[in-house]
Amino acid sequence: MNDQSAKHHKSGFVNIIGNPNVGKSTLMNLLVGERISIITSKAQTTRHRILGIINTDDMQIVYSDTPGVLQPNYKLQQSMLSFSQSALNDADVLLYMTDTIEKGTKNKDFLQKVRQAQCPVLLLINKIDLIDQPALEKLVEQWHELLPDAEIIPLSALSKFNIEPIRKRVIELLPDSPPYFEKDALTDRPARFFVTEIIREKILLYYQQEIPYATEVIVELFDETADKIHIKAVIIVERNTQKGIIIGHRGQALKKVGTMARKDLELFFEKKIFLEMFVKVEKDWRNRDNILKAFGYNINSG
């Protein structure tokens, strides 16, 4: 039996792509079973490509959450789009996610690239709890015309409906392959990355309008002992006015965000967290190549 499992080990990259705010991160977390991708109601939450890894004795699934596909307005968004496009090229299985709200004609160029994909495509229609059966059947027909080779699976990520059929179909489609990562790996990202994501999620939840999109979080200190972690994090903003809003009157806003983040960090790391947060201005950082590179974004010339 051991010989059989060694011969028939399945492994592959299963990449979740789609437009912003259709539920990609929620699905990723359901499939991986860990809180890998941050989730808020705001679009453009995911800025990087994040891997979540599932391991069994005879299988390794490398799920990949990507930023929502958009027309870039500044260099940060160009980097986000490059992460999404790279997910088309190295997938063994593509999960193209849409929902019952967006039109199938949105982002035609990217959809054309999905149509040309050389791997199996599962088209996932999320938020089906928002429409009735006749409307869903009509939507399935429309998508079948747009992506004729894709398998269509309706679901509701929020109510966890139809998640298991997606999981089973992914396993069926995985190629025979040795594992790509160590068998105890949960993600390709270091602990510091999840600190920045959790703090950034709280900023997205707490502040309004442009403020969350003009911020980045850098971890300057991550000092871990057996029972606690001391973290120093810097919130980067583009203007002094934004710095004032982040800090708030007598520091109350920053304190509130810090408390929210610390609670989630303690759940995530299962340790006591001592969190210090500061705010720094880096003018127009979203359009500066050197800053974006330092923050881990893909910067392509031209």
PEKA-V304765 format. One record per residue. N is the residue number from 1. RES is the residue in three letters. PHI is phi in radians with two decimals (* if undefined). D_CENTER is the distance of its C-alpha to the mean C-alpha in whole Angstrom. Layout:
# PEKA-V304765
N & RES & PHI & D_CENTER
N & RES & PHI & D_CENTER
This chain:
# PEKA-V304765
1 & MET & * & 37
2 & ASN & -1.13 & 35
3 & ASP & -1.06 & 37
4 & GLN & -1.07 & 35
5 & SER & -1.16 & 32
6 & ALA & -1.17 & 32
7 & LYS & -1.24 & 33
8 & HIS & -1.96 & 30
9 & HIS & -1.33 & 27
10 & LYS & -1.84 & 24
11 & SER & -2.74 & 21
12 & GLY & -3.09 & 18
13 & PHE & -1.66 & 15
14 & VAL & -2.00 & 13
15 & ASN & -1.79 & 10
16 & ILE & -1.70 & 9
17 & ILE & -2.26 & 9
18 & GLY & 2.66 & 11
19 & ASN & -1.28 & 12
20 & PRO & -1.08 & 10
21 & ASN & 1.21 & 11
22 & VAL & -1.75 & 12
23 & GLY & 1.87 & 10
24 & LYS & -1.09 & 7
25 & SER & -1.18 & 5
26 & THR & -1.08 & 9
27 & LEU & -1.10 & 10
28 & MET & -0.96 & 7
29 & ASN & -1.16 & 9
30 & LEU & -1.17 & 12
31 & LEU & -1.26 & 12
32 & VAL & -1.47 & 12
33 & GLY & 1.41 & 14
34 & GLU & -2.39 & 12
35 & ARG & -1.51 & 10
36 & ILE & -1.42 & 8
37 & SER & -1.79 & 5
38 & ILE & -1.26 & 7
39 & ILE & -2.22 & 8
40 & THR & -2.44 & 11
41 & SER & -1.42 & 13
42 & LYS & -1.56 & 13
43 & ALA & -1.24 & 11
44 & GLN & 1.06 & 9
45 & THR & -1.23 & 8
46 & THR & -1.45 & 5
47 & ARG & -1.87 & 7
48 & HIS & -2.02 & 7
49 & ARG & -1.65 & 6
50 & ILE & -2.04 & 6
51 & LEU & -1.70 & 8
52 & GLY & -2.21 & 10
53 & ILE & -1.97 & 13
54 & ILE & -1.88 & 16
55 & ASN & -2.16 & 20
56 & THR & -2.30 & 23
57 & ASP & -1.04 & 26
58 & ASP & -2.02 & 26
59 & MET & -2.75 & 22
60 & GLN & -2.44 & 19
61 & ILE & -1.83 & 16
62 & VAL & -1.84 & 13
63 & TYR & -1.36 & 10
64 & SER & -2.32 & 7
65 & ASP & -1.62 & 4
66 & THR & -2.22 & 5
67 & PRO & -1.07 & 6
68 & GLY & -1.08 & 9
69 & VAL & -1.27 & 12
70 & LEU & -2.62 & 15
71 & GLN & -1.44 & 18
72 & PRO & -1.22 & 18
73 & ASN & -1.82 & 20
74 & TYR & -2.66 & 20
75 & LYS & -1.10 & 19
76 & LEU & -1.01 & 16
77 & GLN & -1.20 & 14
78 & GLN & -1.07 & 16
79 & SER & -1.11 & 14
80 & MET & -1.04 & 11
81 & LEU & -1.16 & 13
82 & SER & -1.14 & 14
83 & PHE & -1.10 & 11
84 & SER & -1.16 & 10
85 & GLN & -1.22 & 14
86 & SER & -1.13 & 14
87 & ALA & -1.18 & 12
88 & LEU & -1.27 & 15
89 & ASN & -1.50 & 18
90 & ASP & -1.98 & 17
91 & ALA & -1.42 & 16
92 & ASP & -1.59 & 18
93 & VAL & -2.46 & 17
94 & LEU & -1.84 & 15
95 & LEU & -1.84 & 13
96 & TYR & -1.59 & 14
97 & MET & -1.81 & 13
98 & THR & -2.27 & 15
99 & ASP & -2.55 & 17
100 & THR & -1.42 & 20
101 & ILE & -1.74 & 20
102 & GLU & -1.33 & 19
103 & LYS & -1.46 & 22
104 & GLY & -1.17 & 22
105 & THR & -1.46 & 23
106 & LYS & -1.20 & 20
107 & ASN & 1.00 & 19
108 & LYS & -1.02 & 22
109 & ASP & -1.07 & 22
110 & PHE & -1.19 & 18
111 & LEU & -1.08 & 19
112 & GLN & -1.08 & 22
113 & LYS & -1.17 & 20
114 & VAL & -1.11 & 19
115 & ARG & -1.08 & 22
116 & GLN & -1.59 & 23
117 & ALA & -1.04 & 21
118 & GLN & -1.59 & 23
119 & CYS & -2.14 & 21
120 & PRO & -1.06 & 21
121 & VAL & -2.10 & 19
122 & LEU & -1.78 & 18
123 & LEU & -1.60 & 18
124 & LEU & -1.85 & 16
125 & ILE & -1.73 & 18
126 & ASN & -1.53 & 16
127 & LYS & 1.16 & 18
128 & ILE & -1.25 & 21
129 & ASP & -1.22 & 23
130 & LEU & -1.56 & 23
131 & ILE & -2.33 & 26
132 & ASP & -1.57 & 29
133 & GLN & -1.07 & 30
134 & PRO & -1.03 & 32
135 & ALA & -1.15 & 29
136 & LEU & -1.15 & 26
137 & GLU & -1.08 & 29
138 & LYS & -1.13 & 29
139 & LEU & -1.13 & 26
140 & VAL & -1.06 & 25
141 & GLU & -1.06 & 28
142 & GLN & -1.06 & 27
143 & TRP & -1.25 & 24
144 & HIS & -1.13 & 26
145 & GLU & -1.25 & 28
146 & LEU & -1.29 & 25
147 & LEU & -2.27 & 23
148 & PRO & -1.09 & 27
149 & ASP & -1.57 & 25
150 & ALA & -1.45 & 22
151 & GLU & -1.50 & 23
152 & ILE & -1.81 & 22
153 & ILE & -2.23 & 20
154 & PRO & -1.31 & 20
155 & LEU & -2.74 & 18
156 & SER & -2.28 & 18
157 & ALA & -1.11 & 14
158 & LEU & -1.09 & 16
159 & SER & -1.70 & 19
160 & LYS & 1.05 & 18
161 & PHE & -1.54 & 20
162 & ASN & 1.27 & 20
163 & ILE & -1.25 & 17
164 & GLU & -1.09 & 20
165 & PRO & -1.05 & 21
166 & ILE & -1.13 & 18
167 & ARG & -1.03 & 18
168 & LYS & -1.13 & 21
169 & ARG & -1.16 & 21
170 & VAL & -1.02 & 18
171 & ILE & -1.07 & 21
172 & GLU & -1.08 & 24
173 & LEU & -1.50 & 22
174 & LEU & -1.12 & 21
175 & PRO & -1.36 & 24
176 & ASP & -1.18 & 26
177 & SER & -2.94 & 25
178 & PRO & -1.20 & 25
179 & PRO & -1.15 & 22
180 & TYR & -1.58 & 20
181 & PHE & -2.21 & 19
182 & GLU & -0.99 & 22
183 & LYS & -1.24 & 22
184 & ASP & -1.72 & 21
185 & ALA & -1.32 & 18
186 & LEU & -1.79 & 15
187 & THR & -2.74 & 12
188 & ASP & -1.58 & 13
189 & ARG & -1.69 & 12
190 & PRO & -1.32 & 15
191 & ALA & -0.99 & 16
192 & ARG & -1.01 & 16
193 & PHE & -1.04 & 12
194 & PHE & -1.28 & 12
195 & VAL & -1.09 & 15
196 & THR & -1.10 & 13
197 & GLU & -1.15 & 10
198 & ILE & -1.18 & 12
199 & ILE & -1.13 & 15
200 & ARG & -1.14 & 13
201 & GLU & -1.06 & 12
202 & LYS & -1.16 & 15
203 & ILE & -1.11 & 16
204 & LEU & -1.07 & 14
205 & LEU & -1.34 & 16
206 & TYR & -1.58 & 20
207 & TYR & -1.85 & 20
208 & GLN & -1.89 & 21
209 & GLN & 0.97 & 21
210 & GLU & -1.37 & 20
211 & ILE & -0.86 & 20
212 & PRO & -1.07 & 16
213 & TYR & -1.38 & 15
214 & ALA & -1.64 & 18
215 & THR & -1.95 & 17
216 & GLU & -2.38 & 16
217 & VAL & -2.11 & 16
218 & ILE & -2.08 & 18
219 & VAL & -1.65 & 19
220 & GLU & -1.59 & 23
221 & LEU & -2.48 & 24
222 & PHE & -2.41 & 23
223 & ASP & -1.91 & 26
224 & GLU & -1.84 & 26
225 & THR & -2.07 & 29
226 & ALA & -1.05 & 30
227 & ASP & -2.11 & 29
228 & LYS & -2.66 & 27
229 & ILE & -2.28 & 25
230 & HIS & -1.74 & 26
231 & ILE & -2.13 & 23
232 & LYS & -1.99 & 24
233 & ALA & -2.15 & 21
234 & VAL & -1.99 & 22
235 & ILE & -1.62 & 20
236 & ILE & -1.62 & 21
237 & VAL & -2.23 & 22
238 & GLU & -1.66 & 24
239 & ARG & -2.45 & 27
240 & ASN & -1.08 & 29
241 & THR & -1.09 & 29
242 & GLN & -1.17 & 25
243 & LYS & -1.04 & 26
244 & GLY & -1.10 & 29
245 & ILE & -1.18 & 27
246 & ILE & -1.06 & 24
247 & ILE & -1.26 & 27
248 & GLY & 1.35 & 29
249 & HIS & -1.11 & 32
250 & ARG & 0.96 & 34
251 & GLY & 1.32 & 30
252 & GLN & -1.17 & 29
253 & ALA & -1.15 & 26
254 & LEU & -1.09 & 25
255 & LYS & -1.10 & 26
256 & LYS & -1.11 & 25
257 & VAL & -1.07 & 21
258 & GLY & -1.08 & 22
259 & THR & -1.14 & 23
260 & MET & -1.07 & 20
261 & ALA & -1.16 & 18
262 & ARG & -1.05 & 21
263 & LYS & -1.06 & 21
264 & ASP & -1.22 & 17
265 & LEU & -1.12 & 18
266 & GLU & -1.16 & 21
267 & LEU & -1.19 & 19
268 & PHE & -1.17 & 17
269 & PHE & -1.62 & 19
270 & GLU & 0.99 & 22
271 & LYS & -2.53 & 24
272 & LYS & -1.20 & 26
273 & ILE & -2.05 & 24
274 & PHE & -1.87 & 26
275 & LEU & -1.97 & 24
276 & GLU & -1.97 & 25
277 & MET & -2.25 & 24
278 & PHE & -2.25 & 25
279 & VAL & -2.16 & 25
280 & LYS & -2.34 & 26
281 & VAL & -1.70 & 26
282 & GLU & -2.16 & 25
283 & LYS & -0.97 & 26
284 & ASP & 0.94 & 24
285 & TRP & -1.10 & 22
286 & ARG & -1.22 & 19
287 & ASN & -2.01 & 22
288 & ARG & -1.88 & 23
289 & ASP & -0.94 & 23
290 & ASN & -1.12 & 24
291 & ILE & -1.21 & 22
292 & LEU & -1.09 & 18
293 & LYS & -1.07 & 19
294 & ALA & -1.08 & 20
295 & PHE & -1.55 & 17
296 & GLY & 1.60 & 15
297 & TYR & -1.66 & 14
298 & ASN & -1.35 & 16
299 & ILE & -2.07 & 19
300 & ASN & -1.76 & 21
301 & SER & -1.13 & 25
302 & GLY & 1.40 & 26
